[in-house]
Amino acid sequence: MYTFSDIHLAGSSSVTCRNFARLGYSRLARGVYGHEPDVRNLDEWEERATRFMSHVHAVMAPYEGKAVLFGPTAFQMMGVALPTRLEDWTRCHLLVQDGCYRPVREGVVTHRSLSELKIWGTVQGLPLLNPVDHWLQLRGSVDELVEAGDGLLRRRSPILTLDELTSRLDQLDGKNGVKTARRAVRWLVPGTDSLYETRTRLVLVHAGLDQPIVNLPVYCPSVGMTYHLDLGYDKEKLGIEYDGAVHVGNREQMEIDALRHRNLQDEGWRIITVTANQLRDPLSLVHSVEKALFLRRAEGFGDDRVRVV
């Protein structure tokens, strides 16, 4: 795994603008030298993230606690997915204390803080504010804030709990962005696995359908396996799964997915698969789920009637 510890600042080490190339270093930012990240054997998304992290570490190196990550950069360094409109993989956003040097250079966007920077923690050794503060800095729509906010409450290695998020919002009452964030909070659901799962859920609930359960566990006794559906209506035994096509060409994973769906179907579950293209036509998805719920309930699922065998 690539590390960013071998970084040298001009004027404070033996690595200078005159000898960095001879010593095997690269110029990572103005006055900052280090090794380029090894991106061999990485896919395009991993390579993009690794190069971005290297750039951020280089930009932040001269500040030594006088600056923190800001907004989209904080989220991307925390590994929280953002809606495409809010992403920025070409520039490092940082927040500096009022009166501190604000660099004007390509690939850097500097924001000024009039109040004291209160460090909440670090990510990959770099300081950041409370993640809720960075959430407000995104200035996204309500749905975009929900997608990003669900990422903070994600199932694997959550960064915050819902109580921690709402408590910080209370502390920030009156600040820019809090009103929009409060509107987003009512739609947040902890325990999601991806931004697209959140987007699918929002399409359904905004259309007036019941809130599906996120990462619904389903036990299949015939094979002794428990599967987690992206979204599910347990009484109707209807699951909605997002297919990001990340396993296209991976024959082994495709076989695993096919067996998983068959085992669920053998237990009486109906599975609706959703893709990114289908989310661009949400009305069609809503109609499919609405019809499936109606048919399942007509068959006796979802109420106390005897189910038709």
C-alpha positions in Angstrom: 0.0 0.0 0.0 1.3 3.4 -1.0 2.3 5.8 1.9 2.9 9.5 1.8 5.4 9.8 4.6 8.5 10.5 2.4 7.7 14.2 1.6 10.3 16.9 1.8 9.8 20.7 1.9 12.2 23.0 0.1 14.5 24.8 2.5 13.9 22.4 5.4 15.6 19.3 4.2 18.5 18.0 2.1 16.1 17.7 -0.9 16.0 20.9 -2.9 14.9 22.2 -6.2 18.5 21.7 -7.4 18.9 18.0 -6.5 15.5 16.4 -6.1 15.6 14.7 -9.5 19.1 13.4 -9.0 18.0 11.9 -5.6 15.1 10.1 -7.2 12.3 12.5 -6.1 9.5 14.2 -8.0 8.1 17.7 -7.6 4.6 17.0 -6.1 3.7 20.6 -5.5 5.5 24.0 -5.3 8.3 23.5 -2.9 7.3 19.9 -2.0 9.2 16.9 -3.2 8.5 13.2 -2.8 7.9 9.9 -4.6 5.2 9.6 -7.2 2.6 6.9 -6.2 2.9 3.5 -7.7 -0.3 3.0 -9.6 0.6 -0.2 -11.4 -2.1 -2.9 -11.2 -4.7 -0.4 -10.1 -8.0 0.2 -12.0 -8.8 3.7 -13.3 -10.8 4.6 -10.1 -8.1 3.3 -7.8 -5.5 5.2 -9.8 -7.5 8.4 -9.7 -7.9 8.2 -5.9 -4.3 7.4 -5.3 -3.0 10.2 -7.4 -5.5 12.6 -5.7 -4.3 11.5 -2.2 -0.7 12.1 -3.2 -1.6 15.6 -4.4 -3.5 16.5 -1.3 -0.7 15.3 1.0 1.8 17.4 -1.0 -0.4 20.6 -0.8 -1.1 20.2 2.9 2.5 19.4 3.9 3.7 23.1 4.4 0.9 24.0 6.7 1.6 21.8 9.8 -1.8 22.2 11.5 -2.6 25.7 10.2 -5.0 24.3 7.5 -7.6 21.5 7.3 -9.2 19.7 4.5 -12.4 21.3 3.2 -15.7 20.0 1.8 -15.3 17.6 -1.2 -11.6 17.0 -0.5 -12.4 15.9 3.1 -15.1 13.5 1.9 -12.9 12.0 -0.8 -10.0 11.5 1.6 -12.4 9.8 4.0 -13.5 7.5 1.2 -17.1 8.7 1.2 -18.7 8.7 -2.3 -20.1 12.0 -3.5 -22.7 12.8 -6.3 -20.8 13.5 -9.5 -21.7 17.2 -9.4 -20.0 17.6 -6.0 -16.9 15.6 -6.8 -13.6 17.4 -7.5 -10.7 15.1 -8.3 -8.5 17.8 -9.9 -8.2 20.3 -7.1 -7.4 20.2 -3.4 -9.8 22.2 -1.3 -8.4 23.4 2.0 -9.5 25.7 4.8 -6.9 28.1 6.4 -7.1 30.3 9.4 -7.7 33.9 8.7 -4.4 35.7 8.3 -2.6 32.5 7.2 -1.0 32.3 3.8 -3.5 31.4 1.1 -1.8 29.9 -1.9 -3.0 30.8 -5.4 -1.9 28.0 -7.7 -3.3 25.5 -10.1 -4.9 22.5 -8.4 -5.6 24.3 -5.1 -8.7 26.0 -3.9 -8.2 27.8 -0.6 -11.1 28.8 1.7 -10.7 31.2 4.7 -12.1 30.6 8.2 -12.8 33.6 10.4 -13.2 31.3 13.5 -10.7 29.1 15.1 -10.1 25.8 13.4 -11.3 23.1 15.8 -9.7 19.8 14.7 -12.1 16.8 15.0 -9.7 14.2 13.9 -7.4 13.1 11.1 -7.7 11.0 7.9 -4.6 9.5 6.6 -2.6 11.8 8.9 -4.3 15.0 7.7 -6.5 17.2 9.9 -10.2 17.7 9.3 -13.1 19.3 11.1 -16.2 17.4 12.3 -17.5 15.6 9.2 -20.8 17.4 9.6 -19.0 20.7 9.0 -17.7 19.4 5.7 -21.1 18.1 4.9 -22.5 21.6 5.1 -19.6 22.9 3.0 -20.8 20.8 0.0 -23.7 23.2 -0.7 -25.6 20.5 -2.5 -29.3 19.9 -3.1 -31.3 18.1 -0.4 -31.0 14.8 -2.3 -27.3 15.3 -2.9 -26.8 15.9 0.8 -28.7 12.7 1.6 -26.5 10.7 -0.7 -23.4 12.2 1.0 -24.9 12.0 4.5 -25.8 8.3 4.1 -22.1 7.8 3.2 -21.1 9.1 6.7 -23.5 6.7 8.3 -22.5 3.7 6.0 -22.8 0.1 7.1 -19.0 -0.7 6.9 -16.8 1.5 9.1 -19.4 4.3 9.7 -17.8 7.7 10.3 -20.7 9.0 12.5 -23.8 7.8 14.1 -27.1 9.5 13.3 -27.2 10.9 16.9 -23.7 12.3 16.5 -24.7 13.9 13.2 -27.8 15.6 14.5 -26.0 16.7 17.7 -23.4 18.5 15.7 -26.1 20.1 13.5 -27.6 21.5 16.7 -24.3 23.0 17.7 -24.0 24.7 14.3 -27.6 26.1 14.4 -27.7 29.4 12.5 -24.7 28.6 10.2 -24.9 28.6 6.5 -26.3 25.4 5.1 -27.9 24.1 8.3 -31.5 24.6 7.2 -30.9 22.6 4.0 -29.1 19.9 6.0 -32.0 19.6 8.5 -34.3 18.9 5.5 -31.9 16.2 4.4 -31.7 14.6 7.8 -35.3 13.3 7.7 -34.3 11.2 4.7 -31.1 9.7 6.0 -30.9 6.0 6.7 -27.9 4.5 8.4 -26.4 1.3 7.1 -26.2 1.8 3.4 -23.4 0.4 1.2 -23.4 2.7 -1.7 -24.5 6.1 -3.1 -26.6 4.4 -5.7 -28.5 2.4 -3.1 -29.4 5.7 -1.5 -30.4 7.2 -4.9 -32.6 4.2 -5.6 -34.3 4.5 -2.2 -35.0 8.2 -2.7 -36.6 7.6 -6.1 -39.0 5.1 -4.4 -39.9 7.2 -1.3 -40.2 10.5 -3.2 -42.8 8.7 -5.4 -44.8 7.9 -2.4 -43.9 4.2 -2.0 -43.2 2.7 1.5 -39.6 3.1 2.8 -37.8 -0.1 1.9 -35.4 -1.7 4.5 -31.8 -1.0 3.8 -29.5 -4.1 3.6 -32.3 -6.4 4.6 -30.9 -9.8 5.9 -32.6 -12.8 4.3 -31.9 -16.3 5.6 -32.2 -19.1 3.0 -32.5 -22.3 5.1 -32.2 -24.6 2.1 -28.5 -23.5 1.7 -27.9 -22.3 5.2 -26.9 -18.8 3.9 -27.9 -15.3 4.9 -27.9 -12.7 2.1 -28.3 -8.9 2.5 -30.5 -7.3 -0.1 -29.7 -3.7 -1.0 -33.3 -2.7 -0.4 -36.2 -4.9 0.5 -39.8 -5.2 1.5 -39.7 -8.1 3.9 -43.5 -8.8 4.2 -43.9 -8.8 0.4 -40.7 -10.7 -0.1 -39.6 -8.2 -2.7 -36.0 -7.2 -3.1 -34.4 -4.3 -5.1 -30.7 -4.7 -6.0 -28.5 -2.2 -7.6 -26.2 -3.6 -10.2 -23.2 -1.4 -10.8 -21.7 -3.8 -13.4 -18.4 -3.8 -11.6 -18.2 -7.6 -12.0 -18.7 -7.6 -15.8 -16.2 -10.0 -17.2 -15.6 -11.7 -13.9 -17.1 -15.1 -14.6 -16.7 -16.4 -11.0 -18.5 -13.4 -9.5 -21.2 -13.6 -12.1 -21.8 -17.3 -11.1 -21.9 -16.3 -7.4 -24.5 -13.6 -8.1 -26.6 -15.9 -10.3 -26.7 -18.6 -7.6 -27.5 -16.0 -4.9 -30.6 -14.8 -6.9 -31.7 -18.4 -7.5 -31.5 -19.2 -3.9 -33.5 -16.2 -3.0 -36.1 -17.0 -5.6 -36.3 -20.6 -4.3 -37.3 -19.0 -0.9 -40.1 -17.1 -2.6 -38.4 -13.8 -3.1 -38.8 -11.6 -6.2 -35.8 -9.6 -7.1 -35.8 -6.4 -9.2 -32.4 -5.3 -10.5 -31.6 -1.7 -11.0 -28.8 -0.1 -13.1 -27.5 3.4 -13.3 -29.1 3.9 -16.7 -32.5 2.9 -15.3 -32.1 5.5 -12.5 -32.1 8.1 -15.3 -35.7 7.0 -16.0 -37.0 6.8 -12.4 -40.7 6.7 -13.5 -40.2 3.3 -15.1 -38.5 2.0 -12.0 -41.3 3.3 -9.7 -43.9 1.6 -11.9 -42.1 -1.7 -11.8 -41.8 -1.7 -8.0 -45.3 -0.4 -7.5 -46.7 -3.2 -9.7 -44.6 -5.8 -8.0 -45.8 -4.7 -4.6 -49.4 -4.8 -5.8 -49.0 -8.3 -7.2 -47.2 -9.7 -4.1 -50.0 -8.3 -1.9 -52.6 -9.8 -4.2 -50.9 -13.1 -3.8 -51.2 -12.8 0.0 -47.8 -11.4 0.9 -47.7 -8.4 3.1 -50.8 -9.2 5.1 -52.3 -11.9 7.3 -54.2 -13.7 4.5 -53.2 -17.2 3.5 -50.7 -17.0 0.7 -51.6 -18.6 -2.6 -49.3 -21.6 -3.2 
